[in-house]
Amino acid sequence: MEYEELINRIHDWTHQRKIDQADPRVEFMKMAEELGELSAAYNKQNHERLVDSIGDLQIALLIFSQLVGVDHKKALTAAYREIADRQGETTSAGVFIKQSDLEKKN
C-alpha cells in the first residue's frame, strides 16, 4: 500500500469514528503511551511488539497532526530536509553528534 492510500484510509477511519473531532490532548497522551510501549518492547527485545508499537505511534502522530492542523507529509519532508546534509560523527555508543557541536568543543 502506498503512502497516499494509507493516509487516506487512516483519515477515513478517524472520520468514521469521529476521532478527527477529538481533543488533540487525547492523541498527544496516546503518543506518550505508545512511546512507553515502544520502550518496553525495545528493552525486552520483542520485535513483533516493537513493530506494532511503531505503527501505533505513527498513526497517533498522524491523527494528532490532523487535529492540530499540521500536514504530516509536509512535516516529515521538512524534517528530512533539515537532516539530509547534516554532517557529524557517531560515537561508539551510537550517539550522533552534529559537526557544529563538534566544532564548538574544539
C-alpha positions as CSV (number, residue, x, y, z in Angstrom):
1,M,0.0,0.0,0.0
2,E,1.4,3.4,-1.0
3,Y,1.7,6.3,1.5
4,E,-1.2,8.3,0.0
5,E,-3.6,5.4,0.0
6,L,-2.7,4.5,3.6
7,I,-3.1,8.1,4.8
8,N,-6.5,8.4,3.1
9,R,-7.6,5.1,4.8
10,I,-6.5,6.4,8.2
11,H,-8.3,9.7,7.6
12,D,-11.5,7.8,6.7
13,W,-11.1,5.6,9.7
14,T,-10.7,8.6,12.1
15,H,-13.6,10.4,10.5
16,Q,-16.0,7.4,10.8
17,R,-15.2,7.2,14.5
18,K,-15.2,11.0,15.0
19,I,-11.7,10.9,16.2
20,D,-10.9,13.7,13.8
21,Q,-13.1,15.9,16.1
22,A,-11.4,14.8,19.3
23,D,-9.3,16.9,21.7
24,P,-5.7,16.9,20.4
25,R,-4.5,16.2,24.0
26,V,-6.1,12.8,23.8
27,E,-3.9,11.8,20.8
28,F,-0.9,13.5,22.5
29,M,-1.4,11.2,25.5
30,K,-1.7,8.3,23.1
31,M,1.6,9.1,21.6
32,A,3.2,9.3,25.1
33,E,1.6,5.9,25.9
34,E,2.9,4.4,22.7
35,L,6.4,5.7,23.5
36,G,6.3,3.8,26.7
37,E,5.1,0.6,24.8
38,L,7.9,1.1,22.3
39,S,10.5,1.5,25.1
40,A,9.2,-1.7,26.8
41,A,9.3,-3.7,23.6
42,Y,12.8,-2.5,22.8
43,N,14.1,-3.3,26.2
44,K,12.6,-6.8,26.1
45,Q,13.9,-7.2,22.5
46,N,10.3,-8.1,21.4
47,H,10.5,-7.4,17.7
48,E,6.8,-8.2,17.0
49,R,5.7,-5.8,19.7
50,L,8.2,-3.2,18.6
51,V,6.8,-3.2,15.1
52,D,3.3,-2.9,16.5
53,S,4.2,0.0,18.8
54,I,6.0,1.9,16.0
55,G,2.9,1.5,13.8
56,D,0.6,2.6,16.7
57,L,2.8,5.6,17.4
58,Q,2.8,6.7,13.7
59,I,-0.9,6.5,13.5
60,A,-1.3,8.5,16.7
61,L,1.1,11.1,15.3
62,L,-0.8,11.3,12.1
63,I,-4.1,11.8,13.9
64,F,-2.5,14.4,16.2
65,S,-1.1,16.2,13.2
66,Q,-4.6,16.2,11.6
67,L,-6.2,17.5,14.8
68,V,-3.7,20.4,15.2
69,G,-3.8,21.3,11.5
70,V,-0.3,20.2,10.6
71,D,0.3,18.4,7.2
72,H,2.1,15.2,8.3
73,K,3.8,14.6,5.0
74,K,5.0,18.2,4.8
75,A,6.3,18.0,8.3
76,L,8.1,14.7,7.5
77,T,9.6,16.1,4.3
78,A,10.8,19.3,6.2
79,A,12.4,17.2,8.9
80,Y,14.2,15.1,6.3
81,R,15.4,18.2,4.5
82,E,16.8,19.5,7.8
83,I,18.9,16.4,8.4
84,A,19.7,15.3,4.8
85,D,23.0,17.2,4.6
86,R,23.8,17.1,8.3
87,Q,27.5,16.3,9.0
88,G,29.0,14.9,12.1
89,E,30.0,11.6,13.6
90,T,28.6,8.7,15.6
91,T,30.2,7.8,18.9
92,S,30.9,4.2,19.9
93,A,27.7,4.3,21.9
94,G,25.8,5.1,18.7
95,V,25.0,8.7,19.5
96,F,25.2,11.1,16.5
97,I,27.0,14.4,17.2
98,K,26.4,17.2,14.7
99,Q,29.5,18.8,13.1
100,S,28.6,22.2,14.6
101,D,28.6,20.7,18.1
102,L,32.0,19.0,17.4
103,E,33.4,22.3,16.3
104,K,32.2,24.0,19.5
105,K,34.2,21.5,21.6
106,N,37.4,22.5,19.7
